[in-house]
Amino acid sequence: MINENEIYDMTIIGGGPVGLFTAFYAGMRQSSVKIIESLPELGGQLAALYPDKYVYDVAGFPKIKASDLVDGLMQQMNQFENDVCLNEEVKEVTKEDGIFTIKTSAQTHYSKTIIITAGNGAFKPRTMNLENEDRFAGKNLHYRIENLTDFENKDVCIFGGGDSAVDWALMLENVASKVSIIHRRDRFRAHDYTVKLMQESSVDVLTPFIPTEIVGESRIDTIKLKQAKGDENMELKADDYIVNYGFISNLGPINDWGLEIENNSILANSKAETTVPGIYAVGDISTYAGKVKLMATGFGEAPIAVSNAIVYMDPTASLHTAHSTSIMSREKKKKKKEKVATY
């Protein structure tokens, strides 16, 4: 027999930025909330991989450091009570008598609804796929940047052509003695504006080249490059090499939860509902016609999922709610009364 106190209104699987905002909005709707996150900290990829990287496409912020964005989201979320379970990977989800049983690598949880905000699922970095590459990982070959100061006054080479590679090149320009970026195409896949900033900066742009061989013993001495559509070859010598080819994602056990999967994403409708009643998906892990996978999109989908989950639990409940200013004003008065009552 399940103890009623063990059953949460909403369990959010994934503690990245969208998961944190979803938890906040669920609190706004007076729901009991639990977050389950497989990593040892909240914040998802922003906290684990890009804490010092600036994010430029969050409404209201011309730019904001990833770690500061995560801190702000956590402060926002913690205005309401919620339970957080870290270092737990969800293995199995079943449903009986309207209650979901969520078995993780550590324990069992119970919930009336589930909102999946797991980003792209489990992820690992894409490598250059060169011989003996793994031997140099963590030495002077890096797939993530934890601290910009580690590259102070160093000659740094970045491999990649997406937003992350271009952003890191711009951020390291004022830290490293020299920054080079190597991409296999002439055209970058990053935002036009940041590409323009990079091209106007002191960053040495080498295109179209691909890495073909790593030379070195205990550390990388040089990396050999070949022109992607030509015969030119060159050898690149630097203090540190950063590979920003993105990540290989895997939905893992989510594939076995009975959800409809399309292109490694969970199919959802305009209500953020999946094909399993009571389970919702928002953020990068969900897909539908016209979906644009941005953090800003996930922030917008969070209130949709929460509000529809509330109606799912109680069909007489209102899909809409009061303005946030009114809700937060009531919440402050409530906490003030609780504080006075403790004296």
C-alpha positions as CSV (number, residue, x, y, z in Angstrom):
1,M,0.0,0.0,0.0
2,I,1.4,3.4,-1.1
3,N,1.5,6.1,1.6
4,E,-0.5,9.1,0.3
5,N,2.3,11.4,1.4
6,E,4.7,9.6,-1.0
7,I,2.6,10.5,-4.0
8,Y,3.6,13.8,-5.7
9,D,1.4,15.8,-8.0
10,M,4.2,16.2,-10.6
11,T,7.5,14.5,-10.9
12,I,9.9,16.3,-13.2
13,I,12.5,14.1,-14.9
14,G,15.5,16.2,-15.7
15,G,17.0,19.1,-13.7
16,G,18.2,21.3,-16.5
17,P,17.1,24.9,-17.0
18,V,13.7,23.9,-18.4
19,G,13.2,21.4,-15.6
20,L,14.0,24.1,-13.0
21,F,11.5,26.5,-14.6
22,T,8.9,23.8,-14.8
23,A,9.3,23.1,-11.1
24,F,8.9,26.8,-10.4
25,Y,5.7,27.1,-12.4
26,A,4.3,23.9,-10.8
27,G,4.9,25.6,-7.5
28,M,3.0,28.7,-8.8
29,R,0.1,26.3,-9.5
30,Q,0.3,25.0,-5.9
31,S,1.4,21.5,-6.9
32,S,3.7,19.2,-5.0
33,V,6.9,18.7,-7.0
34,K,9.8,16.3,-7.1
35,I,12.8,16.6,-9.5
36,I,14.8,13.6,-10.5
37,E,18.2,14.3,-12.0
38,S,20.8,11.8,-13.2
39,L,23.7,14.2,-12.7
40,P,25.2,15.1,-9.3
41,E,24.0,18.7,-9.6
42,L,21.1,20.7,-11.1
43,G,21.5,22.8,-14.2
44,G,21.9,20.1,-16.9
45,Q,24.5,20.8,-19.6
46,L,24.8,24.4,-18.7
47,A,26.1,23.6,-15.3
48,A,28.0,20.4,-16.2
49,L,29.6,21.5,-19.5
50,Y,29.3,25.2,-20.0
51,P,29.3,27.1,-16.7
52,D,31.5,29.9,-17.9
53,K,29.8,30.2,-21.3
54,Y,27.5,33.2,-22.1
55,V,24.0,32.5,-23.2
56,Y,22.6,35.1,-25.6
57,D,19.0,34.0,-26.4
58,V,17.2,34.2,-23.1
59,A,14.5,36.9,-23.0
60,G,15.5,39.9,-20.9
61,F,19.2,39.3,-20.9
62,P,21.5,40.7,-23.6
63,K,23.9,38.0,-22.4
64,I,24.1,35.9,-19.2
65,K,26.7,33.5,-18.0
66,A,25.3,29.9,-17.9
67,S,26.2,29.4,-14.2
68,D,24.4,32.7,-13.3
69,L,21.3,31.6,-15.3
70,V,21.2,28.3,-13.4
71,D,21.6,30.2,-10.1
72,G,18.7,32.5,-11.0
73,L,16.5,29.6,-12.0
74,M,17.2,27.8,-8.7
75,Q,16.5,30.9,-6.7
76,Q,13.2,31.2,-8.6
77,M,12.3,27.6,-8.1
78,N,13.2,27.6,-4.4
79,Q,10.5,30.2,-3.7
80,F,8.3,27.1,-3.4
81,E,8.9,23.8,-1.6
82,N,10.1,20.9,-3.8
83,D,12.1,17.8,-3.4
84,V,15.2,17.1,-5.4
85,C,16.8,13.7,-6.0
86,L,20.3,13.9,-7.6
87,N,22.5,11.1,-9.0
88,E,19.4,9.0,-9.9
89,E,18.8,7.6,-13.3
90,V,15.2,6.7,-14.1
91,K,15.1,3.0,-15.2
92,E,11.4,2.1,-15.4
93,V,8.0,3.8,-15.4
94,T,4.8,1.9,-14.9
95,K,1.2,3.0,-14.2
96,E,-1.4,1.4,-12.0
97,D,-4.7,2.9,-10.7
98,G,-3.8,6.3,-12.0
99,I,-0.5,6.5,-10.2
100,F,2.9,6.3,-11.8
101,T,5.7,4.2,-10.2
102,I,9.1,5.5,-11.1
103,K,12.0,3.2,-10.4
104,T,15.4,4.8,-10.4
105,S,19.0,3.5,-9.9
106,A,18.5,4.4,-6.2
107,Q,14.9,4.1,-5.1
108,T,11.2,4.1,-6.1
109,H,9.0,7.2,-6.5
110,Y,5.3,7.8,-7.0
111,S,3.5,10.5,-8.9
112,K,0.1,11.5,-10.3
113,T,1.8,13.0,-13.4
114,I,5.3,13.1,-15.0
115,I,6.9,15.9,-17.0
116,I,10.0,14.9,-18.9
117,T,12.5,17.7,-19.3
118,A,15.6,15.6,-19.9
119,G,17.0,17.6,-22.7
120,N,18.6,15.3,-25.3
121,G,18.8,12.4,-22.8
122,A,22.1,11.0,-21.7
123,F,25.0,12.5,-23.6
124,K,28.7,12.1,-24.3
125,P,30.9,14.3,-26.4
126,R,31.7,13.6,-30.1
127,T,35.4,13.0,-30.6
128,M,37.6,13.6,-33.6
129,N,37.6,9.9,-34.1
130,L,41.4,9.7,-34.4
131,E,43.8,6.9,-33.4
132,N,44.9,7.1,-29.7
133,E,42.7,10.2,-29.1
134,D,41.4,8.9,-25.8
135,R,45.0,8.7,-24.5
136,F,45.2,12.5,-24.4
137,A,41.7,13.3,-23.0
138,G,42.0,15.3,-19.8
139,K,45.6,16.2,-20.5
140,N,45.8,18.9,-23.2
141,L,42.8,17.6,-25.1
142,H,39.4,18.8,-23.8
143,Y,35.8,18.2,-24.6
144,R,34.5,20.7,-22.1
145,I,35.7,23.9,-20.4
146,E,35.2,24.1,-16.6
147,N,37.3,27.2,-16.0
148,L,38.4,29.8,-18.5
149,T,41.4,30.7,-16.4
150,D,42.9,27.2,-17.1
151,F,43.7,28.6,-20.6
152,E,45.2,31.9,-19.5
153,N,48.1,33.1,-21.7
154,K,48.0,29.8,-23.6
155,D,47.9,29.0,-27.3
156,V,44.5,27.3,-27.8
157,C,43.0,25.5,-30.8
158,I,39.2,24.9,-31.0
159,F,37.7,22.3,-33.4
160,G,34.1,22.8,-34.3
161,G,31.7,25.0,-36.3
162,G,28.6,25.4,-34.1
163,D,27.4,27.9,-31.5
164,S,29.5,26.4,-28.7
165,A,32.8,26.4,-30.7
166,V,32.3,30.0,-31.8
167,D,31.2,31.2,-28.4
168,W,34.2,29.6,-26.7
169,A,36.5,31.1,-29.3
170,L,35.2,34.6,-28.5
171,M,35.3,34.1,-24.7
172,L,38.9,32.7,-24.8
173,E,40.1,35.6,-27.1
174,N,40.6,37.8,-24.0
175,V,42.1,35.0,-21.9
176,A,44.4,33.0,-24.1
177,S,47.5,34.4,-25.8
178,K,46.2,33.0,-29.2
179,V,43.0,31.3,-30.3
180,S,42.5,29.3,-33.5
181,I,39.3,27.7,-34.7
182,I,39.2,24.9,-37.2
183,H,36.1,23.9,-39.1
184,R,35.6,21.4,-41.9
185,R,33.4,23.8,-43.8
186,D,33.7,27.5,-44.8
187,R,30.3,28.3,-43.4
188,F,29.8,28.1,-39.7
189,R,26.6,26.7,-38.1
190,A,26.5,29.3,-35.4
191,H,24.4,32.5,-35.0
192,D,25.2,34.9,-37.8
193,Y,25.9,37.7,-35.3
194,T,28.5,35.7,-33.2
195,V,30.1,34.5,-36.4
196,K,30.5,38.1,-37.5
197,L,32.0,39.0,-34.1
198,M,34.5,36.1,-34.5
199,Q,35.5,37.1,-38.0
200,E,36.1,40.7,-36.8
201,S,38.1,39.4,-33.8
202,S,41.8,38.3,-33.5
203,V,40.7,34.6,-33.6
204,D,42.5,32.7,-36.4
205,V,39.9,31.0,-38.5
206,L,41.1,28.0,-40.5
207,T,38.6,26.5,-43.0
208,P,37.9,24.1,-44.5
209,F,40.2,21.7,-42.7
210,I,39.7,18.4,-40.9
211,P,42.1,16.7,-38.3
212,T,43.7,13.6,-39.6
213,E,46.4,12.6,-37.0
214,I,47.5,13.3,-33.5
215,V,51.2,13.5,-32.9
216,G,52.6,13.2,-29.3
217,E,53.5,10.8,-26.5
218,S,52.2,11.8,-23.0
219,R,50.6,15.0,-24.4
220,I,49.6,16.3,-27.9
221,D,52.5,18.0,-29.6
222,T,50.7,18.7,-32.9
223,I,47.6,17.8,-34.8
224,K,47.8,17.2,-38.5
225,L,45.2,18.8,-40.7
226,K,44.0,18.2,-44.3
227,Q,42.1,20.6,-46.5
228,A,38.5,19.2,-46.7
229,K,38.2,19.7,-50.5
230,G,41.8,20.1,-51.6
231,D,45.3,18.9,-51.3
232,E,46.7,21.3,-48.7
233,N,48.1,19.8,-45.5
234,M,49.3,21.6,-42.4
235,E,50.4,20.8,-38.8
236,L,48.9,22.7,-35.9
237,K,50.9,23.2,-32.7
238,A,49.3,24.6,-29.5
239,D,49.3,24.3,-25.8
240,D,45.7,23.0,-25.5
241,Y,43.2,21.6,-28.0
242,I,39.4,21.9,-27.4
243,V,37.0,19.7,-29.4
244,N,33.5,21.1,-29.7
245,Y,31.8,18.7,-32.1
246,G,28.7,18.5,-30.0
247,F,27.3,15.5,-28.2
248,I,25.9,12.1,-29.0
249,S,22.6,11.8,-27.1
250,N,20.7,8.7,-26.2
251,L,17.2,8.4,-24.7
252,G,18.2,5.2,-22.9
253,P,15.4,3.6,-20.8
254,I,13.0,6.3,-22.0
255,N,12.7,4.3,-25.2
256,D,11.0,1.5,-23.1
257,W,8.3,3.7,-21.4
258,G,5.7,3.2,-24.2
259,L,6.1,6.7,-25.6
260,E,6.1,7.4,-29.3
261,I,9.6,8.4,-30.3
262,E,10.4,10.3,-33.5
263,N,14.0,11.1,-34.5
264,N,15.3,10.4,-30.9
265,S,12.7,12.8,-29.4
266,I,9.4,12.2,-27.7
267,L,6.4,13.1,-29.8
268,A,4.1,15.6,-28.0
269,N,1.0,17.7,-29.0
270,S,0.1,21.3,-28.4
271,K,-0.7,20.5,-24.8
272,A,2.7,18.9,-24.3
273,E,0.9,15.6,-23.9
274,T,2.7,12.4,-25.0
275,T,1.0,9.3,-26.2
276,V,0.8,8.1,-22.6
277,P,-1.9,10.0,-20.6
278,G,-0.4,11.8,-17.6
279,I,3.1,12.0,-19.1
280,Y,4.2,15.3,-20.6
281,A,7.4,16.3,-22.5
282,V,8.9,19.8,-22.9
283,G,12.1,21.3,-24.0
284,D,14.6,19.7,-26.3
285,I,13.4,16.1,-25.6
286,S,10.0,16.8,-27.2
287,T,9.1,17.2,-30.8
288,Y,6.1,18.3,-32.9
289,A,5.5,19.9,-36.3
290,G,7.3,23.2,-36.4
291,K,9.3,22.7,-33.2
292,V,12.3,25.0,-32.7
293,K,14.7,23.4,-30.1
294,L,15.8,26.4,-28.1
295,M,15.9,26.9,-24.3
296,A,13.4,29.8,-24.8
297,T,11.0,27.4,-26.4
298,G,11.2,25.0,-23.4
299,F,10.6,27.8,-21.0
300,G,7.4,28.6,-22.9
301,E,6.3,25.0,-23.0
302,A,6.7,24.5,-19.2
303,P,3.5,26.4,-18.2
304,I,1.6,24.5,-20.9
305,A,2.6,21.1,-19.5
306,V,2.0,22.1,-15.9
307,S,-1.4,23.6,-16.6
308,N,-2.6,20.7,-18.6
309,A,-1.3,18.3,-16.0
310,I,-3.4,20.1,-13.4
311,V,-6.5,19.6,-15.6
312,Y,-5.6,16.0,-16.1
313,M,-5.5,15.5,-12.3
314,D,-8.7,17.5,-11.8
315,P,-10.9,18.0,-14.8
316,T,-12.8,20.8,-13.0
317,A,-9.6,22.8,-12.5
318,S,-8.9,25.9,-14.6
319,L,-6.4,25.7,-17.3
320,H,-5.5,29.3,-16.8
321,T,-4.3,31.0,-13.6
322,A,-4.0,34.5,-12.2
323,H,-1.1,36.7,-13.1
324,S,2.2,35.9,-11.5
325,T,2.2,39.2,-9.6
326,S,-1.0,38.2,-7.8
327,I,0.2,34.7,-7.1
328,M,3.5,35.8,-5.7
329,S,1.9,38.5,-3.6
330,R,-0.4,35.9,-2.0
331,E,2.6,33.6,-1.5
332,K,4.6,36.3,0.3
333,K,1.6,37.1,2.6
334,K,1.2,33.4,3.3
335,K,4.9,33.0,4.3
336,K,4.7,36.1,6.4
337,K,1.8,34.7,8.4
338,E,3.6,31.3,8.8
339,K,6.7,33.2,10.1
340,V,4.6,35.2,12.6
341,A,2.9,32.0,13.7
342,T,6.2,30.4,14.7
343,Y,7.0,33.0,17.3
